[in-house]
């Protein structure tokens, strides 16, 4: 079984679910439910991989506070190796308030310790024994972002494959070293909004072609329209699996976990897309990003049921 090292952000999500109307300044609204759950794209991805049976270790920073302890307890409970996580240093753990609805969500984030992680915290020696390096939230990780090209280059020189998810660029510049990082990236996971912003086209297939650098497999997550990638220059598309969605938080990260789990096994790309789509769909059946993440058997059962 190939082992994955995830390097990235650790934060807690405070999820307010089922609003009657979206809040506006000066007005209070009620929601149907609330949960405190593990957040952050890289951590949710790591949790999804571990749930599928992939051995995972994590590199990140967290504060020595109630939020940090909660996050690390959640990750340890899924069997993730946390020996490389750095705690303390006067930092506060990041917090995201997620205001969700079955059709969409809005996020407000305090980055805290997320910004403190740098490439120095992920030395090449920490990669020994691993086969793959993954990171998410490229644009949120302000400390790590300048080091991403070097980090991924070092990983590949050490024999690891690599994968990256951008997350949204709040400054809407859509670079900051991203293209230099993609030169050392095997799998890139933008969603439909990010793909359109990066390529200036609303056509996913054309967007994939514009990002084609001859090395990186770009996998576009298209929400209710499924997922797509290029294979030999041809667009390969799988539909989404319709489910009774409760919360979309982390669905894209669970997709990443499913795709990567299958990809590390050397499976055909369409099988990777299907498992990713199943994991993303099933993850929406619970509140927060990790509560409903499926086991491999559960995800494969959904794929078979819609074959």
Beta strands, then each sheet from edge to edge (+ up, - down):
strand 1: 4-7
strand 2: 11-17
strand 3: 33-39
strand 4: 56-59
strand 5: 61-62
strand 6: 86-87
strand 7: 94-101
strand 8: 104-110
strand 9: 132-135
strand 10: 161-164
strand 11: 187-188
strand 12: 217-221
strand 13: 227-231
strand 14: 234-238
sheet 1: 4+ 1+ 9+ 10+ 11+ 12+ 13- 14+
sheet 2: 3+ 2- 7- 8+
sheet 3: 5+ 6+
end
